[in-house]
Amino acid sequence: MILPPLPDEAVALRVHAADWRAAVREAGRALTRAGAVRIEYAERMISVIDEFGAYVVIAPGLALAHARPGPDVLHEGLSVVTLAEPVAFGHPHNDPVRVIVGLAVANAEEHVASVAALANAFNDHDAVERLAAAASADEVRAILGLEAGR
Amino acid sequence: MRIVAVCGAGIGTSAILKVNAERVLDRLGIDAEVSASDLEGVARAASDAQVILTSTELAAAVRRAIGRNYAEIVEVRNFLDLDELAVLLERSLG
């Protein structure tokens, strides 16, 4: 089970976001900087939440922003955004959100492996807290069990 | 025994739920097959399932989507908390 690479460009720490849309847009921007998606992908991630609600807030403080595969996905990618001030997504139990993981997959098969790896990385109870406090992309990669520089 | 994990887009969240449910079932020694589905496909995916795992946010939509189906809808708060999942799954399957 292999996570997509998380280059420095895909990490943005202690970002100021006015609301959940701005926060999700940051996760999309980070995926775009890393070359994984076109900028429109961010709006599709926002549409998923508009359509289905804040279920993407899968654990206290953590949102897994994502959309279906599409032509705006150039290759599989992962981004991590931490917020300077937590924002509410409208989730009944898991608000406010401090960490947004952006996920882009090109097809369903590769996605299952990535997500399984992601679930593994978050098995530690304090992973979200440690991510929220991370001061560098290296630290984020270490928490997620990714090799340095990847 | 069949279990379906459901999310809005069928990508990401339902897959996390599936992976963690499989882990918990393994730990509990319960033999069950877990699949992932989006909201659109849930009626078909859950036609022969005993349990549907989803988030509180989507539970009402899942209920509407499955119509006359007797699968139990189990609402999961924290998709990453294996202990919560174990309690929920033991309650509905045990």
gemmi code that builds the backbone of each chain (N, CA, C; Angstrom):
import gemmi

chains = {
    "A": [
        ("MET", (0.837, -1.187, 0.000), (0.000, 0.000, 0.000), (0.881, 1.249, 0.000)),
        ("ILE", (0.758, 1.999, -1.059), (1.662, 3.130, -1.233), (0.863, 4.416, -1.354)),
        ("LEU", (1.274, 5.409, -0.576), (0.636, 6.717, -0.688), (1.230, 7.459, -1.872)),
        ("PRO", (0.439, 8.327, -2.512), (1.040, 9.187, -3.536), (2.122, 10.045, -2.884)),
        ("PRO", (3.097, 10.516, -3.664), (4.151, 11.354, -3.089), (3.580, 12.655, -2.533)),
        ("LEU", (4.281, 13.213, -1.566), (3.855, 14.482, -0.983), (5.030, 15.467, -1.061)),
        ("PRO", (5.211, 16.081, -2.242), (6.320, 17.035, -2.382), (6.065, 18.285, -1.545)),
        ("ASP", (7.118, 19.070, -1.330), (6.989, 20.301, -0.524), (5.849, 21.193, -1.018)),
        ("GLU", (5.682, 21.261, -2.350), (4.660, 22.161, -2.920), (3.248, 21.735, -2.527)),
        ("ALA", (3.110, 20.464, -2.157), (1.772, 19.951, -1.823), (1.435, 20.146, -0.341)),
        ("VAL", (2.338, 20.806, 0.381), (2.116, 21.035, 1.819), (2.005, 22.530, 2.070)),
        ("ALA", (0.973, 22.954, 2.791), (0.832, 24.358, 3.187), (0.478, 24.377, 4.672)),
        ("LEU", (1.316, 25.020, 5.459), (1.142, 24.959, 6.917), (0.673, 26.281, 7.498)),
        ("ARG", (-0.216, 26.160, 8.472), (-0.758, 27.313, 9.217), (-1.296, 28.388, 8.283)),
        ("VAL", (-2.111, 27.920, 7.357), (-2.737, 28.791, 6.369), (-3.935, 29.488, 7.006)),
        ("HIS", (-4.165, 30.737, 6.602), (-5.355, 31.445, 7.065), (-6.470, 31.230, 6.046)),
        ("ALA", (-7.560, 30.657, 6.499), (-8.700, 30.449, 5.606), (-9.938, 31.014, 6.288)),
        ("ALA", (-10.716, 31.805, 5.521), (-11.878, 32.480, 6.110), (-13.005, 31.489, 6.409)),
        ("ASP", (-13.131, 30.467, 5.587), (-14.213, 29.499, 5.794), (-13.816, 28.168, 5.162)),
        ("TRP", (-14.740, 27.200, 5.203), (-14.374, 25.860, 4.711), (-14.090, 25.858, 3.224)),
        ("ARG", (-14.797, 26.702, 2.470), (-14.540, 26.740, 1.026), (-13.106, 27.193, 0.742)),
        ("ALA", (-12.684, 28.227, 1.465), (-11.317, 28.723, 1.287), (-10.309, 27.646, 1.691)),
        ("ALA", (-10.641, 26.903, 2.738), (-9.735, 25.857, 3.215), (-9.606, 24.735, 2.178)),
        ("VAL", (-10.735, 24.319, 1.598), (-10.710, 23.265, 0.577), (-9.973, 23.759, -0.668)),
        ("ARG", (-10.201, 25.049, -0.997), (-9.518, 25.632, -2.153), (-7.996, 25.589, -1.960)),
        ("GLU", (-7.539, 25.806, -0.722), (-6.090, 25.722, -0.437), (-5.566, 24.313, -0.700)),
        ("ALA", (-6.368, 23.316, -0.314), (-5.949, 21.923, -0.546), (-5.879, 21.647, -2.052)),
        ("GLY", (-6.806, 22.257, -2.815), (-6.786, 22.112, -4.271), (-5.600, 22.823, -4.891)),
        ("ARG", (-5.327, 24.013, -4.370), (-4.186, 24.790, -4.872), (-2.878, 24.022, -4.648)),
        ("ALA", (-2.779, 23.384, -3.491), (-1.562, 22.616, -3.188), (-1.417, 21.434, -4.152)),
        ("LEU", (-2.530, 20.784, -4.488), (-2.488, 19.680, -5.459), (-2.073, 20.205, -6.833)),
        ("THR", (-2.540, 21.413, -7.161), (-2.183, 22.011, -8.448), (-0.696, 22.379, -8.489)),
        ("ARG", (-0.204, 22.948, -7.398), (1.233, 23.287, -7.326), (2.095, 22.053, -7.541)),
        ("ALA", (1.608, 20.911, -7.026), (2.365, 19.664, -7.151), (2.176, 19.013, -8.521)),
        ("GLY", (1.321, 19.622, -9.361), (1.138, 19.117, -10.723), (0.162, 17.952, -10.832)),
        ("ALA", (-0.598, 17.679, -9.754), (-1.496, 16.520, -9.775), (-2.832, 16.840, -10.442)),
        ("VAL", (-3.307, 18.074, -10.277), (-4.628, 18.431, -10.821), (-4.598, 19.814, -11.460)),
        ("ARG", (-5.581, 20.072, -12.308), (-5.807, 21.432, -12.786), (-6.582, 22.167, -11.708)),
        ("ILE", (-6.543, 23.484, -11.768), (-7.098, 24.300, -10.700), (-8.609, 24.063, -10.506)),
        ("GLU", (-9.315, 23.640, -11.584), (-10.776, 23.419, -11.467), (-11.124, 22.317, -10.474)),
        ("TYR", (-10.156, 21.429, -10.218), (-10.443, 20.306, -9.330), (-10.913, 20.791, -7.957)),
        ("ALA", (-10.344, 21.915, -7.499), (-10.720, 22.439, -6.176), (-12.218, 22.710, -6.112)),
        ("GLU", (-12.761, 23.276, -7.191), (-14.196, 23.587, -7.191), (-15.025, 22.302, -7.184)),
        ("ARG", (-14.504, 21.253, -7.794), (-15.230, 19.971, -7.761), (-15.221, 19.368, -6.353)),
        ("MET", (-14.102, 19.569, -5.636), (-14.065, 19.091, -4.242), (-15.100, 19.843, -3.407)),
        ("ILE", (-15.237, 21.144, -3.673), (-16.230, 21.960, -2.961), (-17.643, 21.483, -3.301)),
        ("SER", (-17.872, 21.150, -4.583), (-19.208, 20.676, -5.000), (-19.626, 19.408, -4.264)),
        ("VAL", (-18.660, 18.522, -4.018), (-18.984, 17.276, -3.306), (-19.584, 17.617, -1.934)),
        ("ILE", (-18.984, 18.608, -1.264), (-19.475, 18.989, 0.074), (-20.801, 19.732, -0.041)),
        ("ASP", (-20.928, 20.584, -1.074), (-22.211, 21.270, -1.288), (-23.329, 20.256, -1.510)),
        ("GLU", (-23.012, 19.199, -2.262), (-24.040, 18.229, -2.616), (-24.376, 17.276, -1.466)),
        ("PHE", (-23.342, 16.772, -0.791), (-23.576, 15.685, 0.171), (-23.398, 16.100, 1.627)),
        ("GLY", (-22.926, 17.310, 1.875), (-22.711, 17.730, 3.257), (-21.284, 17.496, 3.707)),
        ("ALA", (-21.060, 17.753, 4.983), (-19.691, 17.776, 5.496), (-19.190, 16.410, 5.920)),
        ("TYR", (-19.707, 15.350, 5.280), (-19.278, 14.010, 5.691), (-17.783, 13.781, 5.450)),
        ("VAL", (-17.173, 14.636, 4.633), (-15.736, 14.497, 4.382), (-14.902, 14.791, 5.629)),
        ("VAL", (-15.542, 15.360, 6.647), (-14.847, 15.538, 7.932), (-14.938, 14.187, 8.642)),
        ("ILE", (-13.963, 13.321, 8.345), (-14.083, 11.904, 8.715), (-13.652, 11.621, 10.142)),
        ("ALA", (-12.986, 12.577, 10.781), (-12.534, 12.388, 12.160), (-12.439, 13.775, 12.794)),
        ("PRO", (-12.410, 13.840, 14.118), (-12.326, 15.173, 14.736), (-11.142, 15.975, 14.193)),
        ("GLY", (-11.449, 17.128, 13.612), (-10.393, 18.029, 13.150), (-9.843, 17.735, 11.766)),
        ("LEU", (-10.302, 16.651, 11.126), (-9.700, 16.236, 9.853), (-10.729, 16.141, 8.730)),
        ("ALA", (-10.465, 16.882, 7.635), (-11.310, 16.761, 6.446), (-10.516, 16.072, 5.339)),
        ("LEU", (-11.146, 15.093, 4.685), (-10.541, 14.443, 3.527), (-11.241, 14.999, 2.287)),
        ("ALA", (-10.656, 16.062, 1.721), (-11.264, 16.710, 0.560), (-10.928, 15.907, -0.688)),
        ("HIS", (-11.938, 15.643, -1.519), (-11.717, 14.815, -2.703), (-12.903, 14.953, -3.643)),
        ("ALA", (-12.697, 14.555, -4.880), (-13.796, 14.476, -5.842), (-13.568, 13.212, -6.667)),
        ("ARG", (-14.530, 12.907, -7.525), (-14.368, 11.731, -8.380), (-13.232, 11.958, -9.376)),
        ("PRO", (-12.688, 10.870, -9.937), (-11.711, 11.052, -11.014), (-12.338, 11.877, -12.138)),
        ("GLY", (-11.509, 12.612, -12.890), (-12.032, 13.409, -13.992), (-10.888, 13.912, -14.846)),
        ("PRO", (-11.208, 14.608, -15.938), (-10.167, 15.093, -16.850), (-9.245, 16.131, -16.203)),
        ("ASP", (-9.698, 16.732, -15.082), (-8.851, 17.716, -14.403), (-7.832, 17.059, -13.466)),
        ("VAL", (-7.884, 15.720, -13.356), (-6.869, 15.006, -12.565), (-5.761, 14.551, -13.516)),
        ("LEU", (-4.553, 15.089, -13.331), (-3.437, 14.764, -14.224), (-2.747, 13.489, -13.757)),
        ("HIS", (-2.553, 13.367, -12.460), (-2.118, 12.095, -11.880), (-2.514, 12.059, -10.415)),
        ("GLU", (-2.401, 10.887, -9.834), (-2.773, 10.703, -8.449), (-1.989, 11.668, -7.557)),
        ("GLY", (-2.653, 12.259, -6.588), (-1.931, 13.202, -5.742), (-2.539, 13.350, -4.365)),
        ("LEU", (-1.674, 13.878, -3.478), (-2.047, 14.070, -2.085), (-1.572, 15.463, -1.683)),
        ("SER", (-2.364, 16.173, -0.905), (-1.880, 17.434, -0.350), (-2.289, 17.512, 1.114)),
        ("VAL", (-1.527, 18.296, 1.869), (-1.854, 18.490, 3.283), (-1.834, 19.983, 3.582)),
        ("VAL", (-2.940, 20.478, 4.123), (-3.038, 21.883, 4.515), (-3.400, 21.928, 5.995)),
        ("THR", (-2.647, 22.686, 6.777), (-3.051, 22.912, 8.168), (-3.473, 24.362, 8.308)),
        ("LEU", (-4.412, 24.607, 9.216), (-4.999, 25.935, 9.337), (-4.487, 26.672, 10.579)),
        ("ALA", (-4.242, 27.958, 10.408), (-3.835, 28.787, 11.542), (-4.988, 28.901, 12.534)),
        ("GLU", (-6.200, 29.101, 11.986), (-7.389, 29.102, 12.840), (-8.327, 28.022, 12.302)),
        ("PRO", (-8.796, 27.141, 13.176), (-9.707, 26.087, 12.719), (-10.968, 26.680, 12.108)),
        ("VAL", (-11.553, 25.985, 11.128), (-12.815, 26.446, 10.544), (-13.880, 25.356, 10.658)),
        ("ALA", (-15.150, 25.783, 10.734), (-16.264, 24.844, 10.804), (-16.683, 24.430, 9.403)),
        ("PHE", (-16.899, 23.125, 9.219), (-17.404, 22.614, 7.945), (-18.903, 22.327, 8.034)),
        ("GLY", (-19.451, 22.397, 9.236), (-20.867, 22.062, 9.416), (-21.081, 20.603, 9.758)),
        ("HIS", (-20.063, 19.945, 10.306), (-20.212, 18.547, 10.710), (-20.734, 18.475, 12.140)),
        ("PRO", (-21.710, 17.592, 12.399), (-22.316, 17.569, 13.737), (-21.366, 17.152, 14.864)),
        ("HIS", (-20.323, 16.369, 14.562), (-19.464, 15.873, 15.643), (-18.002, 16.268, 15.506)),
        ("ASN", (-17.506, 16.394, 14.294), (-16.057, 16.455, 14.103), (-15.489, 17.848, 13.842)),
        ("ASP", (-16.340, 18.868, 13.849), (-15.856, 20.242, 13.709), (-15.126, 20.672, 14.969)),
        ("PRO", (-14.293, 21.713, 14.981), (-13.808, 22.410, 13.790), (-12.628, 21.671, 13.161)),
        ("VAL", (-12.363, 22.006, 11.908), (-11.319, 21.314, 11.153), (-9.997, 22.086, 11.244)),
        ("ARG", (-8.942, 21.343, 11.520), (-7.607, 21.956, 11.572), (-6.694, 21.454, 10.469)),
        ("VAL", (-7.011, 20.257, 9.944), (-6.154, 19.663, 8.910), (-7.030, 19.232, 7.731)),
        ("ILE", (-6.622, 19.624, 6.523), (-7.314, 19.163, 5.327), (-6.335, 18.331, 4.505)),
        ("VAL", (-6.724, 17.099, 4.228), (-5.951, 16.266, 3.320), (-6.688, 16.294, 1.987)),
        ("GLY", (-6.002, 16.741, 0.945), (-6.584, 16.755, -0.398), (-6.168, 15.481, -1.108)),
        ("LEU", (-7.133, 14.832, -1.771), (-6.816, 13.586, -2.462), (-7.339, 13.670, -3.891)),
        ("ALA", (-6.501, 13.310, -4.835), (-6.935, 13.234, -6.234), (-6.530, 11.870, -6.767)),
        ("VAL", (-7.482, 11.179, -7.397), (-7.154, 9.886, -7.984), (-7.595, 9.870, -9.438)),
        ("ALA", (-6.821, 9.178, -10.272), (-7.115, 9.144, -11.693), (-8.061, 7.993, -12.033)),
        ("ASN", (-8.022, 6.928, -11.253), (-8.973, 5.830, -11.465), (-9.226, 5.118, -10.149)),
        ("ALA", (-10.315, 4.372, -10.112), (-10.781, 3.785, -8.856), (-9.812, 2.756, -8.285)),
        ("GLU", (-9.105, 2.025, -9.133), (-8.239, 0.949, -8.624), (-7.065, 1.509, -7.829)),
        ("GLU", (-6.395, 2.496, -8.404), (-5.232, 3.026, -7.693), (-5.672, 3.715, -6.409)),
        ("HIS", (-6.911, 4.181, -6.437), (-7.399, 4.929, -5.306), (-7.582, 4.056, -4.059)),
        ("VAL", (-7.999, 2.826, -4.252), (-8.209, 1.945, -3.099), (-6.888, 1.726, -2.352)),
        ("ALA", (-5.812, 1.522, -3.106), (-4.512, 1.311, -2.476), (-4.062, 2.561, -1.718)),
        ("SER", (-4.270, 3.738, -2.345), (-3.855, 4.988, -1.695), (-4.611, 5.210, -0.405)),
        ("VAL", (-5.910, 4.977, -0.473), (-6.736, 5.257, 0.683), (-6.438, 4.283, 1.811)),
        ("ALA", (-6.154, 3.037, 1.450), (-5.778, 2.065, 2.472), (-4.510, 2.526, 3.185)),
        ("ALA", (-3.563, 3.050, 2.407), (-2.321, 3.541, 2.991), (-2.592, 4.747, 3.888)),
        ("LEU", (-3.527, 5.575, 3.455), (-3.870, 6.767, 4.229), (-4.518, 6.361, 5.559)),
        ("ALA", (-5.400, 5.370, 5.495), (-6.052, 4.882, 6.714), (-5.004, 4.375, 7.696)),
        ("ASN", (-3.994, 3.690, 7.163), (-2.883, 3.212, 7.976), (-2.172, 4.344, 8.686)),
        ("ALA", (-1.870, 5.399, 7.908), (-1.114, 6.529, 8.443), (-1.867, 7.199, 9.584)),
        ("PHE", (-3.201, 7.144, 9.515), (-3.998, 7.827, 10.536), (-4.429, 6.904, 11.671)),
        ("ASN", (-3.844, 5.719, 11.711), (-4.217, 4.805, 12.782), (-3.781, 5.293, 14.161)),
        ("ASP", (-2.752, 6.107, 14.208), (-2.346, 6.690, 15.487), (-3.407, 7.688, 15.918)),
        ("HIS", (-3.792, 7.594, 17.175), (-4.869, 8.461, 17.642), (-4.526, 9.945, 17.569)),
        ("ASP", (-3.227, 10.256, 17.709), (-2.874, 11.679, 17.763), (-2.314, 12.195, 16.443)),
        ("ALA", (-2.507, 11.455, 15.346), (-1.926, 11.868, 14.063), (-2.457, 13.238, 13.620)),
        ("VAL", (-3.755, 13.483, 13.808), (-4.336, 14.758, 13.370), (-3.730, 15.904, 14.185)),
        ("GLU", (-3.625, 15.668, 15.490), (-3.057, 16.697, 16.360), (-1.606, 17.004, 15.979)),
        ("ARG", (-0.861, 15.936, 15.706), (0.546, 16.136, 15.350), (0.674, 16.834, 13.997)),
        ("LEU", (-0.210, 16.507, 13.062), (-0.187, 17.191, 11.766), (-0.501, 18.677, 11.949)),
        ("ALA", (-1.528, 18.958, 12.760), (-1.922, 20.354, 12.975), (-0.769, 21.167, 13.543)),
        ("ALA", (0.101, 20.516, 14.314), (1.212, 21.216, 14.972), (2.503, 21.172, 14.153)),
        ("ALA", (2.499, 20.466, 13.029), (3.737, 20.277, 12.261), (4.286, 21.608, 11.757)),
        ("ALA", (5.607, 21.735, 11.781), (6.250, 22.993, 11.391), (6.955, 22.895, 10.042)),
        ("SER", (7.013, 21.714, 9.460), (7.693, 21.588, 8.169), (7.086, 20.444, 7.364)),
        ("ALA", (7.329, 20.488, 6.048), (6.838, 19.418, 5.171), (7.480, 18.086, 5.555)),
        ("ASP", (8.729, 18.130, 5.996), (9.398, 16.892, 6.425), (8.670, 16.260, 7.597)),
        ("GLU", (8.252, 17.122, 8.521), (7.530, 16.629, 9.696), (6.208, 15.974, 9.284)),
        ("VAL", (5.515, 16.624, 8.334), (4.240, 16.080, 7.837), (4.473, 14.706, 7.207)),
        ("ARG", (5.510, 14.612, 6.381), (5.808, 13.331, 5.728), (6.148, 12.257, 6.756)),
        ("ALA", (6.858, 12.643, 7.799), (7.229, 11.669, 8.829), (5.980, 11.147, 9.544)),
        ("ILE", (5.045, 12.037, 9.834), (3.811, 11.633, 10.528), (3.002, 10.679, 9.660)),
        ("LEU", (2.992, 10.928, 8.357), (2.225, 10.082, 7.435), (3.002, 8.836, 7.004)),
        ("GLY", (4.218, 8.710, 7.504), (5.014, 7.535, 7.159), (5.573, 7.578, 5.753)),
        ("LEU", (5.741, 8.795, 5.217), (6.317, 8.936, 3.877), (7.809, 9.215, 4.000)),
        ("GLU", (8.534, 8.773, 2.978), (9.969, 9.006, 2.998), (10.273, 10.484, 2.787)),
        ("ALA", (11.382, 10.932, 3.335), (11.793, 12.325, 3.178), (11.992, 12.650, 1.703)),
        ("GLY", (11.585, 13.834, 1.309), (11.839, 14.324, -0.043), (10.897, 13.781, -1.095)),
        ("ARG", (10.000, 12.881, -0.676), (9.082, 12.342, -1.683), (7.882, 13.251, -1.892)),
    ],
    "B": [
        ("MET", (-22.203, -12.973, 5.321), (-22.376, -11.637, 5.912), (-21.824, -10.564, 4.970)),
        ("ARG", (-22.668, -9.596, 4.632), (-22.198, -8.535, 3.737), (-22.403, -7.173, 4.387)),
        ("ILE", (-21.394, -6.349, 4.228), (-21.424, -4.993, 4.779), (-21.075, -4.024, 3.653)),
        ("VAL", (-21.767, -2.898, 3.583), (-21.444, -1.895, 2.565), (-21.076, -0.580, 3.252)),
        ("ALA", (-19.946, -0.003, 2.868), (-19.542, 1.318, 3.361), (-19.938, 2.341, 2.299)),
        ("VAL", (-20.632, 3.393, 2.724), (-21.205, 4.327, 1.752), (-20.717, 5.754, 2.005)),
        ("CYS", (-20.344, 6.444, 0.928), (-20.095, 7.885, 1.029), (-20.682, 8.566, -0.199)),
        ("GLY", (-20.570, 9.877, -0.253), (-21.233, 10.635, -1.313), (-20.675, 10.333, -2.686)),
        ("ALA", (-19.370, 10.421, -2.822), (-18.748, 10.279, -4.127), (-18.250, 8.859, -4.383)),
        ("GLY", (-18.253, 8.022, -3.353), (-17.760, 6.648, -3.528), (-16.248, 6.578, -3.632)),
        ("ILE", (-15.592, 7.666, -3.297), (-14.135, 7.771, -3.397), (-13.648, 8.276, -2.043)),
        ("GLY", (-12.594, 7.736, -1.557), (-11.996, 8.324, -0.348), (-12.638, 7.871, 0.937)),
        ("THR", (-13.729, 8.535, 1.322), (-14.272, 8.258, 2.646), (-14.818, 6.837, 2.774)),
        ("SER", (-15.559, 6.362, 1.773), (-16.103, 5.005, 1.893), (-14.974, 3.982, 1.862)),
        ("ALA", (-13.915, 4.286, 1.142), (-12.784, 3.360, 1.078), (-12.047, 3.299, 2.415)),
        ("ILE", (-11.915, 4.441, 3.071), (-11.298, 4.464, 4.412), (-12.142, 3.634, 5.372)),
        ("LEU", (-13.457, 3.819, 5.286), (-14.382, 3.095, 6.150), (-14.280, 1.595, 5.882)),
        ("LYS", (-14.186, 1.224, 4.618), (-14.080, -0.189, 4.238), (-12.798, -0.804, 4.814)),
        ("VAL", (-11.687, -0.110, 4.601), (-10.399, -0.625, 5.070), (-10.415, -0.809, 6.588)),
        ("ASN", (-10.935, 0.191, 7.295), (-10.927, 0.107, 8.753), (-11.948, -0.907, 9.275)),
        ("ALA", (-13.082, -1.048, 8.576), (-14.061, -2.065, 8.976), (-13.464, -3.463, 8.813)),
        ("GLU", (-12.739, -3.677, 7.723), (-12.109, -4.980, 7.506), (-11.108, -5.288, 8.610)),
        ("ARG", (-10.382, -4.245, 8.995), (-9.401, -4.403, 10.060), (-10.087, -4.825, 11.371)),
        ("VAL", (-11.197, -4.150, 11.678), (-11.915, -4.420, 12.925), (-12.549, -5.815, 12.904)),
        ("LEU", (-13.144, -6.195, 11.761), (-13.774, -7.514, 11.648), (-12.741, -8.613, 11.845)),
        ("ASP", (-11.567, -8.373, 11.298), (-10.472, -9.305, 11.436), (-10.122, -9.464, 12.916)),
        ("ARG", (-10.053, -8.325, 13.584), (-9.707, -8.302, 15.004), (-10.774, -9.012, 15.837)),
        ("LEU", (-12.053, -8.848, 15.439), (-13.155, -9.459, 16.182), (-13.377, -10.913, 15.779)),
        ("GLY", (-12.678, -11.333, 14.728), (-12.861, -12.698, 14.254), (-14.205, -12.929, 13.579)),
        ("ILE", (-14.754, -11.864, 12.977), (-16.032, -11.988, 12.270), (-15.765, -12.090, 10.782)),
        ("ASP", (-16.383, -13.093, 10.158), (-16.171, -13.302, 8.738), (-17.236, -12.524, 7.959)),
        ("ALA", (-16.820, -11.474, 7.274), (-17.773, -10.669, 6.511), (-17.075, -10.035, 5.326)),
        ("GLU", (-17.862, -9.797, 4.279), (-17.298, -9.161, 3.095), (-17.721, -7.694, 3.108)),
        ("VAL", (-16.758, -6.779, 2.965), (-17.073, -5.359, 2.998), (-16.834, -4.761, 1.621)),
        ("SER", (-17.832, -4.059, 1.098), (-17.636, -3.362, -0.166), (-17.868, -1.875, 0.046)),
        ("ALA", (-17.431, -1.058, -0.915), (-17.617, 0.391, -0.828), (-18.550, 0.825, -1.945)),
        ("SER", (-19.352, 1.842, -1.673), (-20.293, 2.317, -2.696), (-20.510, 3.811, -2.545)),
        ("ASP", (-20.942, 4.442, -3.626), (-21.400, 5.827, -3.492), (-22.907, 5.801, -3.243)),
        ("LEU", (-23.446, 6.975, -2.971), (-24.854, 7.092, -2.622), (-25.739, 6.596, -3.765)),
        ("GLU", (-25.311, 6.936, -4.984), (-26.089, 6.573, -6.157), (-26.255, 5.067, -6.298)),
        ("GLY", (-25.202, 4.334, -5.974), (-25.211, 2.888, -6.201), (-25.612, 2.075, -4.984)),
        ("VAL", (-25.987, 2.742, -3.896), (-26.154, 2.006, -2.637), (-27.325, 1.025, -2.668)),
        ("ALA", (-28.407, 1.362, -3.370), (-29.564, 0.464, -3.384), (-29.162, -0.896, -3.955)),
        ("ARG", (-28.380, -0.860, -5.024), (-27.924, -2.100, -5.653), (-26.873, -2.784, -4.769)),
        ("ALA", (-25.895, -1.987, -4.311), (-24.787, -2.546, -3.540), (-25.275, -3.184, -2.239)),
        ("ALA", (-26.355, -2.622, -1.685), (-26.795, -3.091, -0.365), (-27.954, -4.072, -0.449)),
        ("SER", (-28.289, -4.531, -1.659), (-29.488, -5.363, -1.811), (-29.403, -6.645, -0.984)),
        ("ASP", (-28.189, -7.195, -0.818), (-28.075, -8.412, -0.007), (-27.157, -8.197, 1.197)),
        ("ALA", (-27.089, -6.939, 1.652), (-26.207, -6.633, 2.788), (-26.997, -6.616, 4.099)),
        ("GLN", (-26.303, -6.928, 5.195), (-26.936, -6.880, 6.508), (-26.737, -5.508, 7.155)),
        ("VAL", (-25.585, -4.904, 6.850), (-25.229, -3.659, 7.522), (-24.700, -2.647, 6.515)),
        ("ILE", (-25.129, -1.392, 6.674), (-24.593, -0.301, 5.862), (-23.886, 0.664, 6.803)),
        ("LEU", (-22.608, 0.894, 6.549), (-21.844, 1.837, 7.358), (-21.794, 3.169, 6.629)),
        ("THR", (-22.109, 4.258, 7.317), (-21.997, 5.563, 6.686), (-21.847, 6.627, 7.766)),
        ("SER", (-21.730, 7.884, 7.342), (-21.596, 8.955, 8.328), (-22.982, 9.445, 8.736)),
        ("THR", (-23.038, 10.096, 9.873), (-24.294, 10.660, 10.368), (-24.906, 11.565, 9.306)),
        ("GLU", (-24.035, 12.330, 8.671), (-24.442, 13.296, 7.654), (-25.223, 12.672, 6.500)),
        ("LEU", (-24.852, 11.445, 6.152), (-25.438, 10.812, 4.962), (-26.523, 9.803, 5.296)),
        ("ALA", (-26.727, 9.542, 6.597), (-27.630, 8.452, 6.996), (-29.032, 8.630, 6.412)),
        ("ALA", (-29.571, 9.839, 6.475), (-30.936, 10.073, 5.990), (-31.015, 9.832, 4.480)),
        ("ALA", (-30.003, 10.306, 3.762), (-29.989, 10.122, 2.308), (-29.866, 8.644, 1.954)),
        ("VAL", (-29.066, 7.906, 2.727), (-28.919, 6.466, 2.490), (-30.259, 5.775, 2.712)),
        ("ARG", (-30.943, 6.160, 3.782), (-32.240, 5.549, 4.114), (-33.223, 5.758, 2.953)),
        ("ARG", (-33.237, 6.984, 2.417), (-34.123, 7.270, 1.287), (-33.733, 6.428, 0.076)),
        ("ALA", (-32.406, 6.326, -0.141), (-31.919, 5.647, -1.345), (-32.216, 4.147, -1.331)),
        ("ILE", (-32.165, 3.511, -0.166), (-32.320, 2.052, -0.171), (-33.783, 1.627, -0.163)),
        ("GLY", (-34.698, 2.538, 0.175), (-36.113, 2.202, 0.118), (-36.461, 1.008, 0.978)),
        ("ARG", (-37.095, 0.007, 0.380), (-37.523, -1.163, 1.145), (-36.408, -2.184, 1.226)),
        ("ASN", (-35.528, -1.966, 2.135), (-34.385, -2.860, 2.298), (-34.175, -2.950, 3.797)),
        ("TYR", (-33.879, -4.152, 4.279), (-33.849, -4.325, 5.725), (-32.451, -4.204, 6.330)),
        ("ALA", (-31.502, -3.792, 5.534), (-30.157, -3.627, 6.083), (-30.179, -2.568, 7.190)),
        ("GLU", (-29.377, -2.812, 8.211), (-29.290, -1.846, 9.307), (-28.299, -0.737, 8.919)),
        ("ILE", (-28.723, 0.519, 9.097), (-27.817, 1.626, 8.790), (-27.080, 2.028, 10.070)),
        ("VAL", (-25.777, 1.913, 10.054), (-24.971, 2.224, 11.229), (-24.206, 3.518, 10.969)),
        ("GLU", (-24.411, 4.511, 11.836), (-23.761, 5.810, 11.659), (-22.419, 5.839, 12.389)),
        ("VAL", (-21.376, 6.159, 11.632), (-20.030, 6.212, 12.205), (-19.624, 7.670, 12.342)),
        ("ARG", (-19.166, 8.052, 13.526), (-18.734, 9.442, 13.740), (-17.301, 9.648, 13.283)),
        ("ASN", (-16.428, 8.802, 13.802), (-15.007, 8.955, 13.519), (-14.540, 7.753, 12.696)),
        ("PHE", (-14.308, 7.988, 11.412), (-13.956, 6.899, 10.492), (-12.588, 6.292, 10.807)),
        ("LEU", (-11.801, 6.995, 11.602), (-10.438, 6.531, 11.874), (-10.328, 5.837, 13.222)),
        ("ASP", (-11.420, 5.832, 13.982), (-11.376, 5.269, 15.328), (-11.807, 3.801, 15.295)),
        ("LEU", (-10.819, 2.911, 15.330), (-11.112, 1.482, 15.219), (-11.910, 0.992, 16.419)),
        ("ASP", (-11.725, 1.623, 17.581), (-12.471, 1.199, 18.769), (-13.958, 1.507, 18.609)),
        ("GLU", (-14.257, 2.706, 18.075), (-15.666, 3.050, 17.842), (-16.286, 2.061, 16.844)),
        ("LEU", (-15.551, 1.792, 15.769), (-16.046, 0.853, 14.758), (-16.275, -0.535, 15.349)),
        ("ALA", (-15.375, -0.961, 16.228), (-15.509, -2.279, 16.849), (-16.776, -2.351, 17.687)),
        ("VAL", (-17.042, -1.304, 18.463), (-18.248, -1.274, 19.299), (-19.501, -1.333, 18.419)),
        ("LEU", (-19.514, -0.520, 17.350), (-20.670, -0.458, 16.466), (-20.910, -1.792, 15.759)),
        ("LEU", (-19.823, -2.372, 15.242), (-19.976, -3.619, 14.483), (-20.349, -4.782, 15.389)),
        ("GLU", (-19.800, -4.783, 16.595), (-20.132, -5.854, 17.540), (-21.601, -5.774, 17.921)),
        ("ARG", (-22.084, -4.523, 18.068), (-23.475, -4.325, 18.453), (-24.408, -4.838, 17.357)),
        ("SER", (-24.074, -4.573, 16.084), (-25.025, -5.002, 15.055), (-24.813, -6.436, 14.583)),
        ("LEU", (-23.605, -6.956, 14.731), (-23.350, -8.310, 14.211), (-23.243, -9.348, 15.306)),
        ("GLY", (-22.903, -8.909, 16.505), (-22.585, -9.839, 17.593), (-23.800, -10.560, 18.177)),
    ],
}
model = gemmi.Model(1)
for chain_id, residues in chains.items():
    chain = gemmi.Chain(chain_id)
    for i, (resn, *xyz) in enumerate(residues, 1):
        res = gemmi.Residue()
        res.name, res.seqid = resn, gemmi.SeqId(i, " ")
        for name, pos in zip(("N", "CA", "C"), xyz):
            atom = gemmi.Atom()
            atom.name, atom.element = name, gemmi.Element(name[0])
            atom.pos, atom.b_iso = gemmi.Position(*pos), 0.0
            res.add_atom(atom)
        chain.add_residue(res)
    model.add_chain(chain)
structure = gemmi.Structure()
structure.add_model(model)
structure.setup_entities()
